[in-house]
Amino acid sequence: RMKDLQREINLPGPLGVSQVIRNTADATIQGVEAEGQFFILPNLVLSGQLGYVHGQYRNVRFDISGDGVINGIDRDLKLPRLSPWTYGAGLTYDQALGALGSATARVDFTHRDTARFTDNNVGFLPAADMLDASLTYNAASRKWRLSAYARNLLNEVTYGGDTPLTVAFGGPGASLSPLNKGRVIGGEFALNF
């Protein structure tokens, strides 16, 4: 249970977005999380995680919805940045290469449910499914390694924020979100001393 939540409220104003900091309400957040690792083979590991959280406002003391009154509408709003379900799984395969060293292949999938971004629930962060993969060669000397990786193989769009705009930029409550989209392909070379 959290008391006197101090929130940064983003509101559209005549000259741009206004931000006010207020003690808005009390809230209760409850959840459960589980994770595990399972050896399918001596060199093949399956990992997984699952999480669920539920949040609810209690004792609202500020007009969070922005409709001019403090009532049940404010209490029924979803808590910002709280994704109810998150889950994922990954496979890691290690292969010894004798005198040459070893190699590790990894693939991971994660999911995050949609979440509200702004306190008044106008802005939101959409659900995202991410698929990443990597391949690493470790030298037998353990003094260096070479990795190649790919992130966001599903080319998923993710938002960094979603803030209400003013009338001049689309009307009260309109929003425009910065996007992160595209696969990331890369590599790295590391030396250990």
C-alpha positions, 0 to 999 in steps of 0.5 A: 500500500502506498500513501500520498502518491506524488505524481507529475501530472501532464496537462495540455495548456495554451502554450504547450504541455504543463506539468504539475506535481501533486500528492494525488491519492493512495494506491494499492499494488499487488502482484505475483512473479515467478521465474525458473530455469530448466536444463533440457540437455546438459548444454541446453537451458530453457528459462522463463518468467511470468509476472502479474500486477494489479493496482488500484487508487484509494483515497483520491485527493486530486482531480486526476481525470481532469474533468473538474471534480474528484469522484469515482472516475478518478478512483477507477483510472488505471495506474500509469506505467503499470502493465498487468501481464509480463512474460517471456522465455529463452533458450541458451545453448552452449557448445564446447569447441575443444582447443578452440574455445566455446560458443553460446547461442541464445534466443529470448522472447518477452511480452509486456501488456499495454499500460497507461502513460499519463495519470488521466489515462489519455496517453498509453504505452502499447503492448510489445513483443520482443524477440532477441538473439545472439551468438558468442564465441569465447576464445579458449584463452578466455582473454577475448570473445566475439559476439553478434546479436540482433534485437527486436527481430519482430520489428516491434514499435515501442513508445517512450512516452505519450503526452497530451498536446495543446489545441494548436497541435491537434486539440485537447487530449490529442497525443503524439508519441515518439517511436522506437522502431526497427531491428538492431543488428550489431556485434561486439568484441571484448578483451578480458585482462 
